[in-house]
Amino acid sequence: MSKDNIVFTAFGFLLGLVLGSMVLGPKLAQSKLAGAQPAAAPAEAPASAAPVAQASGGNPMGAVFQKINELKQAIEKNPNDADALTQLGSMYMDAGKFPQAAEYLERSLKVRDDPQVRTDLGICYRNNGDTAKSLAEFQQVVRTNPDQWQALFNEVIVLAETKHMAEAKTELAKLQQLRPGDPDVQKLADSIANVR
């Protein structure tokens, strides 16, 4: 194994850890699948979430399966229910089932374009090993919503992973302007600076 291969492998591993801890980690920590019961329901949580948990006897997995079934029934009744499609895609994403998540997020985007849903779809594509599709989704979000720093952050990671270092550094400079002083952006910058 050459020195370049070792450096690239180490860099890819480090970027994977950074992505996982910053992008996916917080989602999983807040996920219903984590089993944690928040003190108050998040603002974006559906009003039906509490009754679902009570109906399943407080069993978090039972509540998750019940919610999945409810969302699938809602989609069966209305295949263009963007909210239900997005929620179901997000649940699969939180569980690490990226192919299923991508399917529902793609369907949601056909009904209603949403930069956060598109960013999540890019993450799913990346985790499915399709960096070209992933990069295209992130770039579309950044092009149409330049203030969406999460998509730009992920774009920089994918560019670096695919050895497009000049472009990664250009996009990183934009990210640093959007998020000055952000420690996660600084970690990413340090990782990219260490690649030879």
C-alpha positions as CSV (number, residue, x, y, z in Angstrom):
1,M,0.0,0.0,0.0
2,S,1.5,3.3,-1.0
3,K,1.8,6.4,1.2
4,D,-0.9,8.1,-0.8
5,N,-3.3,5.2,-0.3
6,I,-2.6,5.2,3.5
7,V,-3.1,9.0,3.7
8,F,-6.3,8.9,1.7
9,T,-7.7,5.9,3.7
10,A,-6.9,7.7,7.0
11,F,-8.5,10.9,5.7
12,G,-11.6,9.0,4.5
13,F,-11.9,7.4,7.9
14,L,-11.5,10.7,9.7
15,L,-14.1,12.4,7.4
16,G,-16.5,9.5,8.0
17,L,-16.1,9.9,11.8
18,V,-16.7,13.7,11.5
19,L,-19.7,13.2,9.3
20,G,-21.1,10.5,11.5
21,S,-20.6,12.5,14.7
22,M,-21.9,15.8,13.4
23,V,-24.5,14.9,10.9
24,L,-25.9,11.6,11.8
25,G,-25.1,11.5,15.5
26,P,-27.4,14.3,16.6
27,K,-30.2,12.9,14.6
28,L,-29.8,9.5,16.2
29,A,-29.6,11.0,19.7
30,Q,-32.9,12.8,19.1
31,S,-34.5,9.8,17.4
32,K,-37.4,7.9,18.8
33,L,-35.3,4.9,18.1
34,A,-32.7,6.0,20.7
35,G,-35.3,5.2,23.4
36,A,-34.8,8.5,25.2
37,Q,-37.9,10.3,26.2
38,P,-37.5,14.0,25.9
39,A,-38.8,16.3,28.6
40,A,-40.9,18.1,26.1
41,A,-41.8,17.1,22.6
42,P,-39.7,18.9,19.9
43,A,-41.4,21.6,18.0
44,E,-41.4,19.5,14.8
45,A,-42.8,16.4,16.5
46,P,-46.2,15.4,15.3
47,A,-49.0,15.9,17.9
48,S,-49.7,12.2,17.5
49,A,-46.3,11.1,18.9
50,A,-47.3,11.1,22.6
51,P,-50.5,9.0,22.1
52,V,-48.5,6.5,19.9
53,A,-46.0,5.9,22.8
54,Q,-48.9,5.5,25.3
55,A,-50.8,3.2,23.0
56,S,-47.8,0.9,22.7
57,G,-47.5,0.6,26.5
58,G,-44.4,2.9,26.7
59,N,-42.4,0.5,24.5
60,P,-40.2,2.7,22.3
61,M,-39.8,0.2,19.5
62,G,-43.5,-0.6,19.6
63,A,-44.2,3.1,19.2
64,V,-41.8,3.3,16.3
65,F,-43.4,0.3,14.5
66,Q,-46.9,1.8,15.1
67,K,-45.8,5.2,13.8
68,I,-44.3,3.5,10.7
69,N,-47.5,1.7,10.0
70,E,-49.6,4.9,10.5
71,L,-47.4,6.7,8.0
72,K,-47.5,3.9,5.5
73,Q,-51.3,3.9,5.8
74,A,-51.4,7.7,5.3
75,I,-49.2,7.3,2.2
76,E,-51.5,4.6,0.9
77,K,-54.5,6.9,1.2
78,N,-52.6,9.8,-0.3
79,P,-49.4,8.9,-2.2
80,N,-48.6,12.6,-2.4
81,D,-48.5,13.3,1.3
82,A,-45.1,15.0,1.4
83,D,-45.1,15.3,5.2
84,A,-45.8,11.6,5.7
85,L,-43.2,10.7,3.0
86,T,-40.6,12.9,4.7
87,Q,-41.3,11.6,8.2
88,L,-41.1,8.0,7.0
89,G,-37.9,8.7,5.1
90,S,-36.4,10.4,8.2
91,M,-37.3,7.4,10.4
92,Y,-35.6,5.0,8.1
93,M,-32.6,7.3,7.9
94,D,-32.4,7.5,11.7
95,A,-32.4,3.7,11.7
96,G,-29.6,3.6,9.2
97,K,-31.8,2.0,6.5
98,F,-30.6,4.4,3.8
99,P,-32.0,2.7,0.7
100,Q,-35.5,2.8,2.1
101,A,-35.0,6.3,3.4
102,A,-33.9,7.5,0.0
103,E,-37.0,6.0,-1.6
104,Y,-39.4,8.0,0.6
105,L,-37.3,11.2,0.5
106,E,-37.2,11.0,-3.3
107,R,-41.0,10.6,-3.4
108,S,-41.4,13.6,-1.0
109,L,-39.2,15.8,-3.2
110,K,-41.4,15.0,-6.3
111,V,-44.3,16.5,-4.4
112,R,-42.6,19.4,-2.7
113,D,-39.0,20.6,-2.9
114,D,-37.4,21.2,0.5
115,P,-33.7,21.9,1.0
116,Q,-33.4,20.0,4.2
117,V,-35.1,16.9,2.7
118,R,-32.7,17.2,-0.3
119,T,-29.8,17.4,2.1
120,D,-31.0,14.3,3.9
121,L,-31.3,12.5,0.6
122,G,-27.7,13.4,-0.3
123,I,-26.6,11.9,3.0
124,C,-28.6,8.7,2.2
125,Y,-27.0,8.5,-1.2
126,R,-23.5,8.9,0.3
127,N,-24.2,6.2,2.8
128,N,-25.4,4.0,0.0
129,G,-22.0,4.5,-1.8
130,D,-23.4,6.7,-4.6
131,T,-21.1,9.8,-4.2
132,A,-22.1,11.2,-7.6
133,K,-25.8,11.4,-6.7
134,S,-24.9,12.6,-3.2
135,L,-22.8,15.4,-4.5
136,A,-25.4,16.4,-7.1
137,E,-28.0,16.8,-4.3
138,F,-25.8,18.8,-2.0
139,Q,-24.7,21.1,-4.9
140,Q,-28.4,21.6,-5.9
141,V,-29.2,22.7,-2.4
142,V,-26.2,25.1,-2.2
143,R,-27.0,26.5,-5.6
144,T,-30.6,27.3,-4.8
145,N,-30.2,28.0,-1.0
146,P,-26.7,29.4,-0.5
147,D,-27.3,29.8,3.3
148,Q,-27.9,26.1,3.8
149,W,-24.6,25.4,5.4
150,Q,-25.3,21.7,6.2
151,A,-25.5,20.9,2.5
152,L,-22.3,22.8,1.9
153,F,-20.6,21.1,4.8
154,N,-21.5,17.7,3.3
155,E,-20.5,18.8,-0.2
156,V,-17.0,19.6,1.1
157,I,-16.8,16.1,2.7
158,V,-17.8,14.3,-0.5
159,L,-15.5,16.4,-2.6
160,A,-12.6,15.6,-0.3
161,E,-13.5,11.9,-0.2
162,T,-13.6,11.8,-4.0
163,K,-10.2,13.5,-4.2
164,H,-11.5,16.8,-5.7
165,M,-9.3,18.7,-3.3
166,A,-9.1,22.0,-5.1
167,E,-12.9,22.2,-5.3
168,A,-13.2,21.0,-1.7
169,K,-11.0,23.9,-0.6
170,T,-12.9,26.4,-2.6
171,E,-16.2,25.3,-1.1
172,L,-14.6,25.1,2.4
173,A,-13.7,28.8,2.1
174,K,-17.4,29.6,1.5
175,L,-18.4,27.4,4.4
176,Q,-15.9,29.2,6.7
177,Q,-17.5,32.5,5.7
178,L,-21.0,31.2,6.5
179,R,-19.9,29.6,9.8
180,P,-17.0,31.6,11.2
181,G,-15.7,30.2,14.5
182,D,-17.7,26.9,14.2
183,P,-15.5,24.2,15.8
184,D,-16.9,21.5,13.4
185,V,-16.0,23.6,10.4
186,Q,-12.6,24.1,11.8
187,K,-12.1,20.3,12.4
188,L,-13.1,19.8,8.7
189,A,-10.7,22.5,7.6
190,D,-7.9,20.9,9.7
191,S,-8.6,17.5,8.1
192,I,-8.5,18.9,4.6
193,A,-5.3,20.9,5.3
194,N,-3.5,17.7,6.5
195,V,-4.2,15.9,3.2
196,R,-1.2,15.9,0.8
